[in-house]
């Protein structure tokens, strides 16, 4: 819990400006109208509050599920074990992440409104379900992301450990995390764009229903491939750096605590 929480807070707060740029690039109103480079830390209180419990919930689930499933000597089972553990970890973590993400993204494209004002406005007009707008699309984004990132991260660590004859250091784990995160970020960007559009959609609009395929279809028809991969560069940069900080900090903190 502590290792995951510390890692989550570090990565989310350090890389928040890149996340804001990515959100504004993906916004249906366009980068400039969404705020451009102004108020780059808009929405950061939501992230600061949700980051620790979100990351802690993921790693508690991930490590416990991984310990219950077969792994280790049967190398062909290890990727499947990591995939299942990471997927279940994301489902649990999204229960905390989505409300924080909804408030954060709405604040990022409305830098003149405070986080508290956006939270109260969402609750007043949409209720609790408004805070969970995009839960399904977030899970549908995070599971494929984790299916790519975590088996790749674990495989790279195992390969590096085998090459040097001992378990990887925390900085080496961080390098593996950066590569795995950047690759996973690139291939799942269309799902991230769909999630952003759903969370930012006005109540009652077609995107507000949370239909991921419909959102992807609408983006494809109006903006084509460039729309589906809007914000891919800052997303890859943020998640590569995030993978380095997040997974490296997690490994180092866990080593210090255990």
C-alpha positions in Angstrom: 0.0 0.0 0.0 2.7 2.5 1.0 5.0 1.6 -2.0 2.2 1.9 -4.5 0.8 5.1 -2.9 4.2 6.9 -2.8 4.9 5.9 -6.4 1.5 7.2 -7.6 1.8 10.6 -5.9 5.3 11.1 -7.3 4.5 10.4 -10.9 1.1 12.1 -11.0 2.3 15.4 -9.5 5.6 15.6 -11.4 4.0 14.9 -14.8 0.8 16.8 -14.3 1.6 19.5 -16.9 2.1 16.9 -19.7 -1.2 15.3 -18.8 -3.0 18.7 -19.0 -1.5 19.3 -22.5 -2.6 15.8 -23.6 -6.1 16.4 -22.3 -6.5 19.7 -24.1 -5.2 18.3 -27.4 -7.8 15.6 -27.1 -10.6 18.0 -26.1 -13.4 18.4 -28.7 -13.2 22.2 -28.4 -9.5 22.2 -29.5 -6.3 22.9 -27.7 -6.5 26.7 -27.7 -10.1 27.0 -26.6 -9.5 24.4 -23.9 -6.8 26.7 -22.3 -3.7 26.2 -24.4 -0.7 26.5 -22.1 -2.5 28.6 -19.5 -3.3 27.2 -16.1 -1.3 24.1 -16.7 -1.9 22.9 -13.1 -5.7 23.3 -13.3 -7.2 20.2 -11.6 -4.1 19.2 -9.6 -6.0 19.1 -6.2 -8.2 16.3 -7.6 -5.1 14.3 -8.6 -3.3 15.0 -5.3 -6.2 13.6 -3.3 -6.9 10.6 -5.5 -3.4 9.6 -6.4 -2.3 7.7 -3.3 -5.4 5.5 -2.8 -5.7 4.8 -6.5 -2.1 3.6 -6.9 -2.2 1.7 -3.6 -5.4 -0.1 -4.6 -3.8 -1.1 -7.8 -0.6 -2.6 -6.4 -2.4 -4.3 -3.4 -4.7 -6.1 -5.9 -1.8 -6.7 -8.4 0.6 -8.3 -5.9 -2.0 -10.4 -4.1 -3.6 -11.8 -7.3 -0.1 -12.5 -8.7 0.8 -14.4 -5.5 -2.4 -16.5 -5.8 -1.9 -17.5 -9.5 0.6 -19.9 -10.8 3.9 -18.3 -11.9 7.7 -18.6 -11.6 9.1 -21.9 -13.0 6.5 -22.2 -15.8 7.6 -19.2 -17.9 4.7 -19.6 -20.3 2.3 -19.0 -17.5 4.0 -15.8 -16.2 2.7 -13.4 -18.9 -0.9 -14.7 -18.3 -0.5 -14.3 -14.6 0.7 -10.7 -14.9 -2.1 -9.9 -17.4 -4.8 -11.2 -15.1 -3.3 -9.5 -12.0 -2.9 -6.2 -13.8 -6.4 -6.3 -15.2 -8.0 -7.0 -11.9 -5.8 -4.3 -10.3 -7.1 -1.7 -12.9 -10.8 -2.7 -12.3 -10.4 -2.0 -8.5 -8.2 1.1 -8.9 -10.7 2.7 -11.4 -13.3 2.8 -8.6 -11.1 5.5 -7.1 -9.4 6.8 -10.3 -12.5 7.7 -12.3 -14.1 10.3 -10.0 -10.7 12.0 -9.6 -10.1 11.8 -13.4 -13.5 13.3 -14.3 -13.0 16.3 -12.0 -9.4 16.7 -13.1 -10.1 16.6 -16.8 -13.0 19.1 -16.6 -10.8 21.4 -14.6 -8.0 21.1 -17.2 -10.2 22.3 -20.0 -11.8 25.0 -17.8 -8.8 26.6 -16.1 -10.9 29.5 -14.8 -13.1 27.2 -12.7 -11.8 25.7 -9.4 -11.7 22.0 -8.7 -14.2 22.4 -5.9 -16.6 24.3 -8.1 -16.4 21.6 -10.8 -17.0 18.9 -8.2 -20.0 20.6 -6.8 -21.4 21.4 -10.3 -21.0 17.8 -11.4 -22.7 16.4 -8.2 -25.6 19.0 -8.5 -26.4 18.4 -12.1 -25.4 14.7 -12.6 -25.2 13.2 -9.1 -22.7 10.4 -8.1 -23.1 8.8 -11.5 -21.7 11.9 -13.1 -18.4 11.3 -11.2 -18.4 7.8 -12.7 -19.0 9.0 -16.2 -16.4 7.1 -18.3 -15.8 4.3 -15.8 -16.4 1.7 -18.5 -14.3 3.6 -21.1 -11.5 4.0 -18.5 -11.5 0.3 -17.7 -11.5 -0.5 -21.4 -8.5 1.7 -21.8 -6.6 0.6 -18.7 -7.0 -3.2 -19.2 -5.4 -3.3 -22.7 -2.8 -0.9 -21.5 -1.9 -3.1 -18.5 -2.1 -6.3 -20.7 0.8 -4.7 -22.7 2.7 -2.8 -20.0 3.0 -5.2 -17.1 3.9 -8.5 -18.9 6.4 -6.4 -21.0 7.8 -4.8 -17.8 8.1 -8.1 -16.0 9.7 -9.8 -19.1 12.2 -7.0 -19.6 13.2 -7.3 -15.9 13.6 -11.0 -16.1 15.7 -10.7 -19.3 18.0 -8.0 -17.8 18.3 -10.1 -14.5 19.3 -13.2 -16.6 21.8 -11.2 -18.6 23.6 -9.7 -15.6 23.2 -12.7 -13.3 21.3 -11.0 -10.5 18.0 -9.3 -9.8 17.6 -5.9 -11.4 18.2 -2.7 -9.4 15.4 -0.2 -8.9 16.8 2.1 -11.6 17.0 -0.8 -14.0 13.4 -1.7 -13.2 12.5 2.0 -13.9 14.2 1.8 -17.4 12.2 -1.3 -18.2 9.0 0.5 -16.9 9.7 3.5 -19.2 10.0 1.4 -22.3 7.0 -0.8 -21.4 4.9 2.3 -20.6 5.7 4.2 -23.7 4.9 1.3 -26.0 1.6 0.6 -24.2 0.7 4.3 -24.3 1.2 4.5 -28.1 -1.0 1.5 -28.9 -3.8 2.5 -26.6 -4.1 6.2 -27.4 -7.4 5.9 -29.4 -9.0 4.4 -26.3 -7.6 7.3 -24.2 -9.1 9.8 -26.7 -12.5 8.1 -26.5 -12.3 8.2 -22.7 -11.5 11.9 -22.7 -14.4 12.8 -25.1 -16.8 10.8 -22.9 -15.7 12.4 -19.7 -15.8 15.9 -21.2 -19.1 15.5 -23.1 -22.1 17.6 -22.1 -24.8 15.8 -20.1 -27.4 14.3 -22.5 -25.1 14.3 -25.6 -24.4 11.1 -27.5 -20.9 10.7 -26.0 -22.2 11.2 -22.5 -23.8 7.7 -22.8 -20.4 6.2 -22.5 -20.4 4.1 -25.7 -16.8 3.7 -26.5 -17.3 2.3 -30.0 -19.6 5.2 -30.9 -17.1 7.7 -29.6 -14.3 6.1 -31.6 -16.6 6.1 -34.7 -17.4 9.8 -34.3 -13.8 10.7 -33.9 -12.8 8.7 -37.0 -15.6 10.3 -39.1 -14.8 13.9 -38.2 -11.0 13.8 -37.7 -9.7 10.6 -39.1 -6.6 8.8 -37.9 -5.0 12.1 -36.5 -8.1 12.5 -34.2 -7.8 9.0 -32.9 -4.1 9.6 -32.0 -4.5 13.1 -30.7 -2.1 13.8 -27.9 0.0 10.7 -28.6 3.3 12.4 -28.2 2.7 14.0 -24.8 0.9 10.8 -23.7 3.9 8.7 -24.7 6.3 11.2 -23.1 4.3 11.4 -19.9 3.8 7.6 -19.5 7.4 6.8 -20.4 8.6 9.2 -17.8 5.8 8.0 -15.6 6.7 4.4 -16.0 10.3 5.2 -15.1 9.3 7.2 -11.9 6.2 5.1 -11.0 7.7 1.5 -11.3 11.1 2.6 -10.2 9.8 4.4 -7.1 7.5 1.4 -6.4 10.4 -1.1 -6.5 12.7 1.2 -4.4 10.1 2.0 -1.8 9.2 -1.7 -1.5 12.8 -2.7 -1.1 13.2 -0.1 1.7 10.1 -1.2 3.5 10.4 -5.0 3.3 
